[in-house]
Amino acid sequence: MVNIVICENDKNDQEFVKDKVVEILDDLDIEYEIKVYNSGDDLLEGYDKYTDIILLDIQMDGLDGMETARKIREFDDNVEIIFITSFVEYALEGYEVNAYRYLLKPVKDENLRTSLINCLNDRNFVKRSIVIKEGDTRIKISLKDIMYIEIQGNDITVHTLKDTYRTKGTMSNFETEINSDMFVRCHKSYLVNLEYIKSIKRYTSILVNDEEVPLSRNKYKEIKDRFFEMIEDKLC
């Protein structure tokens, strides 16, 4: 179970963030508990040592979010802090409290989703494997080992670093089962793991490790953008 705290003194922002967090966690099928506080003082008074992630507003009456984070770091080095702010200049101060991310107001749905899922991945809360049925055998496959998945009719082929597995199903069901931002549909018949993309050939194909996978023309921009976003995240 993941324990999340939202500390935000603006009621509208508070409700928006809470609703989106619930939506994301429900989509990921993760058990969770969410606590909401209106001020830094209230958060510190009710702080739970098992807290995993704090979504923390910086501009608050009384004790502001940055000072609240400093006090939390005096007794908790492990909790992840995602700041919510209207001012990007606070980013430099965040280094001293080891902030995970900054979300600028007004908070965008996609930015909140990406930051929270990445944080959950780093904390190992997101699903790490799937189970497929190959003939009469059930096989557990680690998501990090899957390079790409292809479908022909109802025949699914899962290409991993070491082996190839064949099963039955639909690509949409596989996408739902995997439920990971690291996988993206590059073609109606192919789902690729961004981690294994070596190069992207404009409008035609993707090199996944040493294997060429077709790329739909209308998917080129999405794949390119997602690929470079992943690289930027790793460099940050």
Secondary structure, 3 states (H helix, E strand, C coil): CEEEEEECCCHHHHHHHHHHHHHHHHHHCCCEEEEEECCHHHHHHCCCCCCCEEEEECCCCCCCHHHHHHHHHCCCCCCEEEEEECCHHHHHHHHHHCCCEEEECCCCHHHHHHHHHHHHHHCCCCCCEEEEEECCEEEEEEHHHEEEEEEECCEEEEEECCCEEEEECCHHHHHHHHCCCCEEEEECCEEEEHHHEEEEECCCEEEECCEEEECCHHHHHHHHHHHHHHHHHHHC
